[in-house]
Amino acid sequence: MDAFLTPEFWLAVGQIVMIDILLGGDNAVVIALACRNLPPEFRRRGILWGTAGAIALRVVLIFFAMSLLALPYLKLVGAALLLWIGVKLLMPDDDNHDNIQASDKLLGAIKTIIVADFVMSVDNVIGIAGAAQGSGHEGHQMPLVIFGLLVSIPIIVWGSTLVLKLMDRFPLIITAGGMLLGWIAGTLAISDPALQPYALDTDVNRYGAGIAGALLVYGLGTLLARKQR
């Protein structure tokens, strides 16, 4: 019990919460994009369940963070997934939902949130795990991580709700959110261990890959949306 009263423990808690708040901006956009086509009465449920699933998955991912990041091609696969999710989120919702139950759409939104958060969290969990290591007590690192993530849940939920309201008023935010996923995909791909021999992971290339990813999502999403209409 004394370990929970040390300054190192609470400093680590603060660091974890701050890391997750800073990274929660991306998560809030993804959650809001995934839930925007749900009926109003299902939106809050989608946000809550999607956030809970994403946070639980992040806790599990922390166990394997270091080994996962060392696997070649994993980030490239993750980047491709994020690009596809970004394109899908830019496409208009099919108006013919006579044969689709609201619960089915809710489940689909939750799946999208969890998959996107899984890909985006590969790098993020390293910072959280690093902060936990500074707690001064090895046996309490995982409880510390879980506690820090739980504290951040209300902030992510509130952020998602706010973004959803803004999307209803300003549809352009949906396009910006999809392009944000493309940016993250580009910067994720360029840092894949398989590309290390080519020394591509520089600041200039990272920005270039992020811009290319954002433009790819915008271009492909716009093209497919026009065809769908």
KAMODA-V458262 format. One record per backbone hydrogen bond with DSSP energy under -0.5 kcal/mol. NH is the residue of the N-H (numbers start at 1). CO is the residue of the C=O. E is the energy in kcal/mol with one decimal. If there is no record, write none. Layout:
BEGIN
nh = (NH NH)
co = (CO CO)
e = (E E)
END
This chain:
BEGIN
nh = (4 5 6 10 11 12 13 14 15 16 17 18 19 20 21 22 23 24 25 26 27 28 29 30 31 32 33 34 35 36 36 38 42 43 43 44 46 47 48 49 50 51 52 53 54 55 56 57 58 59 60 61 62 63 63 64 64 65 68 69 70 71 71 74 77 78 79 80 81 82 83 84 85 86 87 88 89 90 90 91 91 97 100 101 105 106 107 108 109 110 111 112 113 114 115 116 117 118 119 120 121 122 124 125 126 127 127 128 129 130 131 132 133 134 134 135 136 140 141 144 145 146 147 148 149 150 151 152 153 153 154 156 157 158 159 160 161 162 163 164 165 166 167 168 169 170 173 174 175 176 177 178 179 180 181 182 183 184 185 186 187 188 189 190 191 191 192 195 196 198 199 200 202 206 207 208 209 210 211 212 213 214 215 216 217 218 219 220 221 222 223 224 225 226 227 228 229)
co = (1 2 3 6 7 8 9 10 11 12 13 14 15 16 17 18 19 20 22 23 23 24 25 26 27 28 29 30 31 32 33 35 39 39 40 40 42 43 44 45 46 47 48 49 50 51 52 53 54 55 56 57 58 59 60 60 61 62 64 65 66 67 68 71 73 74 75 76 77 78 79 80 81 82 83 84 85 86 87 87 88 95 97 99 101 102 103 104 105 106 107 108 109 110 111 112 113 114 115 116 117 119 120 121 123 123 124 124 125 126 127 128 129 130 131 132 133 137 138 140 141 142 143 144 145 146 147 148 149 150 150 152 153 154 155 156 157 158 159 160 161 162 163 164 165 166 170 171 171 172 173 174 175 176 177 178 179 180 181 182 183 184 185 186 187 188 189 192 193 195 196 195 200 202 203 204 205 206 207 208 209 210 211 212 213 214 215 216 217 218 219 220 221 222 223 224 225)
e = (-1.2 -1.5 -0.8 -1.6 -2.4 -2.2 -2.1 -2.3 -2.2 -2.5 -2.5 -2.3 -2.7 -2.4 -2.3 -2.6 -2.2 -1.1 -0.7 -0.6 -1.1 -2.9 -1.7 -2.3 -2.8 -2.3 -2.7 -2.5 -1.7 -0.8 -0.7 -1.5 -2.3 -0.9 -0.6 -0.6 -2.4 -2.6 -2.6 -2.7 -2.4 -2.4 -2.4 -2.5 -2.3 -2.7 -2.3 -2.2 -1.9 -2.0 -1.9 -2.5 -1.6 -0.7 -1.0 -0.6 -0.9 -0.9 -2.7 -2.3 -0.9 -0.5 -1.3 -1.0 -2.2 -2.5 -2.7 -2.1 -2.1 -2.4 -2.4 -2.1 -2.4 -2.7 -2.3 -2.7 -2.3 -0.9 -0.6 -0.8 -0.7 -1.6 -1.4 -0.5 -1.7 -2.2 -2.2 -2.2 -2.2 -2.3 -2.3 -2.2 -2.3 -2.3 -2.6 -2.4 -2.5 -2.3 -2.0 -2.5 -1.5 -1.0 -0.7 -2.4 -1.1 -0.8 -0.6 -1.4 -3.0 -2.4 -2.0 -2.0 -1.5 -0.5 -1.1 -1.7 -0.6 -1.4 -1.4 -1.9 -2.3 -2.7 -2.5 -2.5 -2.3 -2.4 -2.1 -1.1 -0.8 -0.7 -0.5 -1.9 -2.7 -2.5 -2.4 -2.5 -2.2 -2.2 -2.4 -2.4 -2.0 -2.1 -2.4 -1.8 -1.2 -3.4 -2.2 -1.6 -0.8 -2.1 -2.6 -2.2 -2.4 -1.9 -1.7 -1.6 -2.4 -2.5 -2.3 -2.3 -2.3 -2.0 -2.4 -1.8 -0.6 -0.7 -1.8 -2.0 -1.3 -1.3 -1.9 -0.8 -2.4 -2.6 -2.3 -2.5 -3.0 -2.2 -2.5 -2.5 -2.4 -2.3 -2.6 -2.3 -2.2 -2.2 -3.0 -2.7 -2.5 -2.4 -2.2 -2.6 -2.0 -2.1 -1.9 -2.4 -2.1)
END
